[in-house]
């Protein structure tokens, strides 16, 4: 029996064609499974892309209905409720409870976008209307990121144009940071801080709130006790005001301050009005900046009823104001004038009318100014006369009326002034007196009122606007003194008559 016979006997009954067919079918099935898996993965990818597109569309719609405009790369989604901060960003629940205690039931539009952006370590340029909750929008993420006290130096630096505003930010920071152990500080007097805290000044606090001038003075002192080597965030509030041209440019001050800070510091700028100077600086000096605007740029809130009243001359202003008092002046009220001299003059007029009035201006001491602000907050003063000093950021609850006794020097000044009323969703009223001297800026402010939904006489909008230089735009008209006293007639100077001797 040869090998072929042995093979035939051993393989009897086996069908090689069937085995080959089964193997072929198995290969086909495997190929089909692989093809099905591939198509399933493609389908999953398509579904995922479609879901992401739907999500982005929903986010865009949400921003649109809340008047939020955001530009930049990889913009974090806005939040709808404060509870999302706990779920998405693990924010301390105590801070969320503090928000509720401060009256923030739901995030305002600026808070919806800014809080998640800063929690994602994004540098910000934000523009939102007065009274829209900008202060809480930057304080909440700062408090959340600090977690707890470190006692290693200032980790947050907040700059603002006036001491009154810095005290207000301090007050809100204390309320929102209650129970966290984080300690904020506002520089009252440089000499007092040196004496009270000595070399441990920086280590005692986590957040420093101050004006640029005070900070520069501190930094230039011999053996300065201030250190910003561990500072993580630099916040500039009312940035448009600080970037205005002045004797000492804030840009130079900012460079000095930044040189003293941690090189990885993050910056965020906030204001109620948009200016090209701030935007230009930000885009030049901050990479990957996120720009956020709420509502239309450089417009007022729609909760404020705005009136332009022609009064003829300076005497007409007093007559119009006294008529308003007779009709029943809505209180509390703030009255803006263009200079401290005029603030004093108006105060002297109104105090004799029996009106519960006080005045705040740069000539008053800091203690006097603090006492006036406190009395106005407590309702002990009904009418507060002030200059541009109080036109920025100060939040007086429930101001019902703002009177621009003197016409604002610019549209931006107007927006900030009337922003003292109609805050946090409340209604308010703003009355602006104007004379023939105010025509250069009248058309600009008329357009601001129209763009915010107010009614403006057509003849004001049709006034010819002369193109002028920046100096002309910022010029303030010279005005007659505020007084009801009749000025004595000017004495005529008579030349001494010398007799002509030639005729005699």
C-alpha positions in Angstrom: 0.0 0.0 0.0 1.6 3.2 -1.1 1.3 6.6 0.4 -1.6 7.6 -1.9 -3.7 4.7 -0.7 -3.1 5.5 2.9 -4.1 9.2 2.3 -7.3 8.1 0.5 -8.3 5.8 3.4 -7.6 8.5 6.0 -9.5 11.2 4.2 -12.5 9.1 3.2 -15.8 11.1 3.6 -14.1 14.4 3.9 -15.4 17.1 1.4 -12.5 19.6 0.7 -14.7 21.8 -1.4 -17.2 22.3 1.5 -14.3 23.2 3.8 -13.1 25.7 1.4 -16.6 27.2 0.9 -17.1 27.4 4.7 -13.7 29.2 5.1 -14.7 31.6 2.2 -18.0 32.3 3.9 -16.3 33.0 7.2 -13.9 35.5 5.5 -16.9 37.2 3.8 -18.8 37.4 7.1 -15.7 38.9 8.8 -15.3 41.4 6.0 -19.0 42.3 6.2 -18.7 42.8 10.0 -15.7 45.0 9.5 -17.6 47.0 6.9 -20.7 47.3 9.2 -18.4 48.4 12.1 -16.8 51.0 9.8 -20.1 52.4 8.6 -21.3 52.5 12.2 -18.3 54.5 13.3 -18.8 56.9 10.4 -22.5 57.2 11.4 -21.5 57.9 15.0 -19.0 60.5 13.9 -21.7 62.2 11.7 -24.2 62.1 14.6 -21.6 63.6 16.9 -20.8 66.4 14.5 -24.5 67.0 14.0 -25.2 67.2 17.7 -22.3 69.6 18.2 -23.6 71.8 15.4 -27.1 71.8 17.1 -25.5 72.6 20.4 -23.5 75.5 18.9 -26.7 76.8 17.3 -28.5 76.7 20.6 -25.7 78.5 22.4 -25.7 81.2 19.6 -29.5 81.6 20.0 -29.1 81.9 23.8 -26.5 84.6 23.4 -28.6 86.4 20.8 -31.8 86.6 23.0 -29.7 87.9 25.9 -27.9 90.5 23.8 -24.5 88.9 24.3 -21.9 89.3 21.6 -18.6 87.4 22.0 -15.6 87.3 19.7 -12.5 85.2 20.1 -11.3 81.6 19.8 -12.8 78.7 21.8 -15.4 80.8 23.6 -16.7 79.0 26.7 -20.5 78.4 26.7 -22.5 80.9 28.8 -24.3 79.7 31.9 -28.1 79.9 32.5 -28.2 79.4 36.2 -25.7 79.9 39.0 -26.0 76.2 40.0 -24.1 75.3 36.8 -21.0 76.9 38.4 -21.0 74.1 41.0 -21.7 71.3 38.4 -19.3 72.4 35.7 -16.6 74.4 37.5 -16.8 73.1 41.1 -17.3 76.6 42.5 -17.5 76.8 46.2 -21.2 76.4 47.2 -20.7 79.2 49.8 -20.1 81.7 46.9 -23.3 80.6 45.1 -25.2 81.1 48.4 -23.6 84.5 48.8 -24.8 85.5 45.3 -28.4 84.6 46.3 -28.0 86.6 49.6 -26.9 89.6 47.6 -30.0 89.5 45.5 -28.7 87.7 42.4 -31.3 85.1 41.7 -30.3 84.6 38.1 -27.1 85.6 36.2 -27.3 88.9 34.3 -26.2 88.7 30.6 -22.7 89.9 31.4 -22.4 87.4 34.2 -23.6 84.6 32.0 -20.6 84.9 29.7 -17.9 86.5 31.8 -18.0 84.1 34.8 -17.4 80.9 32.8 -14.8 82.7 30.6 -12.7 83.8 33.6 -13.1 80.4 35.2 -11.6 79.1 32.0 -8.6 81.5 32.4 -9.5 83.7 29.5 -8.3 87.3 29.3 -11.3 89.7 28.8 -12.3 93.0 27.3 -15.9 93.5 28.4 -18.4 96.2 27.7 -21.9 96.1 29.3 -24.5 98.7 30.4 -24.3 100.5 33.7 -26.0 98.6 36.5 -25.7 95.3 34.7 -23.7 93.4 37.4 -20.1 93.8 36.0 -18.5 93.9 39.4 -20.0 90.6 40.5 -19.1 89.2 37.0 -15.4 89.5 37.8 -15.5 89.0 41.6 -17.2 85.6 41.5 -14.7 83.8 39.3 -11.8 85.5 41.2 -13.1 84.3 44.5 -13.7 80.9 43.1 -10.2 80.6 41.6 -8.5 81.8 44.8 -10.2 78.9 46.8 -8.8 79.9 50.2 -6.4 82.3 51.8 -2.7 81.7 51.0 -1.0 84.4 53.2 1.7 84.6 50.5 0.9 88.0 49.0 -1.7 89.7 46.8 -3.1 87.3 44.2 -5.6 89.7 42.7 -5.1 93.4 41.9 -8.1 95.5 41.0 -7.6 99.1 39.7 -10.4 101.7 39.3 -10.4 105.5 38.8 -11.8 106.7 42.1 -11.5 105.9 45.8 -15.3 105.9 46.1 -15.5 103.2 43.5 -12.7 101.1 45.1 -14.6 101.2 48.5 -17.8 100.0 46.7 -15.9 97.1 45.1 -14.5 96.2 48.5 -17.9 96.1 50.0 -19.3 93.8 47.3 -16.1 91.6 47.5 -16.7 91.2 51.3 -20.3 90.2 50.8 -19.6 87.7 47.9 -16.6 86.2 49.7 -18.3 85.7 53.1 -17.3 82.4 54.6 -14.4 81.7 52.2 -11.7 83.2 54.4 -10.4 85.3 51.5 -9.5 88.8 52.7 -9.7 91.9 50.4 -8.2 95.2 51.1 -8.7 98.8 49.9 -6.0 101.4 50.4 -7.4 104.3 52.4 -4.2 106.1 53.4 -0.8 104.9 52.3 0.8 106.1 55.6 -1.9 104.4 57.6 -1.3 101.1 55.9 2.4 101.3 56.4 2.0 102.0 60.1 -0.7 99.4 60.7 0.6 96.4 58.7 4.4 97.1 58.2 6.4 94.5 56.3 3.5 92.0 56.4 1.2 94.3 54.5 1.2 92.2 51.3 1.0 88.8 53.0 -2.0 89.7 55.1 -4.4 90.1 52.2 -5.4 88.2 49.1 -7.0 90.9 47.0 -5.9 94.6 46.7 -8.4 97.2 45.4 -7.0 100.7 44.7 -6.5 103.6 42.3 -3.5 103.7 40.0 -2.0 106.9 41.6 -2.0 105.4 45.1 -0.5 102.2 43.9 2.3 103.9 42.0 3.1 106.0 45.1 3.4 102.8 47.1 5.6 101.0 44.6 8.0 104.0 44.4 8.4 104.3 48.1 11.7 103.4 49.6 11.6 99.9 51.2 8.1 99.3 49.7 6.2 96.7 51.5 4.0 95.8 48.5 4.7 92.7 46.5 2.9 91.4 43.4 5.2 88.5 42.5 2.3 86.1 43.2 -0.4 88.1 41.6 -2.5 86.0 39.2 -5.1 88.5 38.0 -5.1 92.2 37.1 -8.6 93.7 36.8 -9.1 97.2 35.4 -12.6 98.6 36.1 -13.9 101.6 34.2 -11.0 101.1 31.8 -12.2 103.7 29.3 -11.9 106.4 32.0 -8.4 105.3 33.0 -7.2 105.3 29.4 -8.3 108.9 28.8 -5.5 111.2 28.0 -4.1 113.0 31.0 -1.1 114.7 32.6 0.1 111.3 33.7 -0.8 108.7 31.2 -2.4 105.6 32.7 -0.7 103.5 30.0 2.7 104.5 31.5 1.4 103.7 35.0 0.1 100.3 33.8 3.5 99.4 32.3 5.1 100.2 35.7 2.5 98.1 37.6 2.8 95.1 35.2 6.6 95.1 35.6 6.1 94.5 39.3 3.7 91.6 38.7 4.0 87.9 37.9 4.9 87.6 34.2 2.0 85.1 33.7 -0.6 87.5 35.1 -4.0 87.5 33.4 -5.8 90.7 32.6 -9.5 91.7 32.3 -10.9 95.1 31.5 -14.5 96.3 32.2 -16.5 99.3 31.3 -20.0 100.5 30.4 -18.7 102.3 27.2 -16.5 101.1 24.4 -13.5 103.2 23.3 -11.1 102.6 20.5 -8.1 103.4 22.7 -8.8 100.5 25.1 -9.6 98.1 22.3 -6.4 99.0 20.4 -4.3 98.6 23.6 -5.9 95.2 24.4 -5.4 93.7 20.9 -1.8 94.9 20.8 -0.8 93.7 24.3 -3.1 90.7 25.1 -2.9 87.5 22.9 -6.1 85.5 22.4 -8.3 88.1 24.1 -12.0 87.4 24.4 -14.1 90.4 23.6 -17.6 90.5 25.2 -20.3 93.1 24.6 -23.8 93.1 26.1 -26.4 95.1 24.2 -25.4 97.8 21.7 -22.1 99.6 22.3 -22.3 103.0 23.9 -26.1 103.1 24.5 -28.1 103.6 27.7 -30.3 101.1 29.4 -33.9 101.0 28.2 -35.3 101.2 31.8 -34.4 104.9 32.0 -36.9 107.5 30.7 -34.8 110.2 29.1 -35.8 113.8 28.5 -34.0 116.7 26.8 -35.3 120.1 28.1 -34.4 123.4 26.4 -34.0 126.1 29.1 -32.6 129.1 27.1 -29.9 130.2 29.5 -28.4 129.5 33.0 -31.2 131.3 34.8 -33.7 129.0 32.9 -32.0 126.0 34.5 -32.8 127.1 38.1 -36.4 128.0 37.0 -36.9 124.5 35.5 -35.4 122.8 38.5 -37.6 124.7 41.0 -40.7 124.0 38.8 -39.7 120.3 39.1 -39.6 120.6 42.9 -43.0 122.2 43.0 -44.5 119.3 40.9 -42.9 116.8 43.3 -39.3 115.9 42.8 -38.7 112.1 42.6 -36.2 111.2 45.3 -33.4 110.2 45.8 -32.0 112.3 43.0 -28.5 113.1 41.7 -27.7 116.4 40.0 -24.6 116.7 37.8 -22.7 119.9 37.1 -19.5 120.5 35.2 -17.2 121.9 37.9 -16.7 122.1 41.6 -17.3 125.9 41.6 -20.7 125.3 40.0 -21.4 122.5 42.5 -20.9 125.0 45.3 -23.0 127.7 43.6 -25.9 125.3 43.1 -25.7 124.0 46.6 -25.9 127.6 48.0 -29.0 128.2 45.9 -30.9 125.0 46.8 -30.0 125.0 50.5 -32.1 128.2 50.9 -35.0 126.6 49.1 -35.4 124.2 52.0 -34.3 121.1 50.0 -32.6 118.3 51.8 -29.4 118.6 49.7 -25.6 118.0 50.0 -22.7 118.3 47.7 -19.6 116.2 46.8 -16.6 117.5 44.9 -12.8 117.3 44.9 -12.3 120.2 47.4 -14.1 118.3 50.1 -11.9 116.1 52.4 -12.1 112.4 52.1 -13.9 112.1 55.4 -16.5 114.7 54.3 -17.0 112.8 51.0 -17.4 109.5 52.8 -19.9 111.0 55.2 -22.0 112.4 52.3 -22.0 109.1 50.4 -23.0 107.3 53.6 -25.8 109.8 54.3 -27.1 109.5 50.7 -27.2 105.7 50.9 -29.1 105.9 54.2 -31.7 108.3 52.8 -30.7 111.2 55.0 -30.0 113.3 51.9 -32.6 113.5 49.2 -30.6 115.4 46.5 -26.9 115.0 45.9 -25.0 117.6 43.8 -21.8 116.3 42.2 -19.3 116.5 39.4 -18.0 113.8 37.1 -16.4 112.3 40.2 -19.6 110.4 41.0 -20.4 109.6 37.4 -18.5 106.3 37.3 -19.5 102.9 38.7 -20.9 104.1 42.0 -24.0 102.1 42.7 -26.6 103.9 44.8 -29.7 101.6 45.2 -33.0 103.1 44.1 -31.9 106.4 42.6 -35.1 107.6 40.8 -33.9 110.7 39.0 -30.7 112.0 37.4 -30.6 115.7 36.4 -27.8 116.9 34.0 -27.9 120.5 35.2 -24.9 121.1 33.0 -24.8 119.4 29.7 -22.3 116.5 29.5 -19.1 117.1 27.6 -19.5 113.9 25.6 -21.8 111.0 24.8 -19.8 108.7 27.0 -20.0 111.1 29.9 -23.8 111.2 29.4 -24.1 107.4 29.4 -22.2 107.1 32.7 -24.1 109.9 34.4 -27.5 108.6 33.7 -26.3 105.1 34.6 -26.7 106.1 38.2 -30.4 105.4 37.8 -32.3 102.4 36.3 -29.8 100.0 37.8 -30.3 96.2 38.2 -33.6 96.2 36.3 -35.2 99.1 38.2 -36.8 102.0 36.3 -35.5 105.5 36.4 -35.7 109.0 34.8 -33.0 111.3 33.4 -33.6 115.0 32.6 -30.9 116.9 30.7 -31.0 120.7 30.4 -29.5 122.3 27.4 -28.9 125.9 26.1 -27.6 127.3 22.8 -24.0 126.8 24.1 -24.5 123.0 24.1 -25.1 122.6 20.4 -21.7 121.0 19.6 -22.4 117.8 21.5 -26.3 118.0 21.4 -26.7 115.9 18.3 -24.4 113.1 19.6 -26.4 112.7 22.8 -29.7 113.0 20.9 -28.6 110.0 18.9 -27.7 108.0 22.1 -31.2 108.7 23.4 -32.8 107.6 20.1 -30.7 104.5 19.9 -31.8 103.4 23.4 -35.4 103.7 22.5 -36.1 107.3 23.7 -38.0 110.0 21.9 -36.1 112.9 20.5 -37.5 115.9 18.5 -36.7 115.6 14.9 -35.1 119.0 14.7 -32.4 118.0 17.2 -31.4 115.0 15.1 -31.3 117.2 12.0 -28.8 119.7 13.5 -25.6 120.0 11.4 -22.7 118.3 13.1 -19.4 120.1 12.4 -16.4 118.0 12.1 -14.0 119.1 14.8 -10.7 118.2 16.4 -10.5 116.2 19.6 -9.7 119.4 21.5 -12.9 121.0 20.4 -14.9 117.9 21.2 -13.6 117.8 24.8 -14.0 121.6 25.3 -16.5 122.7 28.0 -18.4 125.9 27.4 -17.8 128.8 29.8 -21.1 129.4 31.7 -22.6 132.2 33.8 -22.6 131.6 37.5 -25.5 129.8 39.1 -27.3 132.5 41.0 -30.7 134.3 41.3 -29.0 137.4 42.6 -29.3 140.3 40.2 -25.9 141.5 39.3 -25.3 145.2 39.8 -24.9 147.2 36.6 -21.3 147.5 35.5 -19.9 150.9 36.4 -19.1 153.0 33.4 -15.6 154.3 33.2 -15.7 158.0 32.2 -12.6 159.5 30.7 -11.6 162.7 32.4 -12.5 165.6 30.2 -9.6 167.9 29.6 -10.7 171.3 28.4 -9.3 172.3 25.0 -7.4 175.5 25.7 -7.0 176.2 22.0 -10.7 177.1 21.8 -10.5 179.5 24.6 
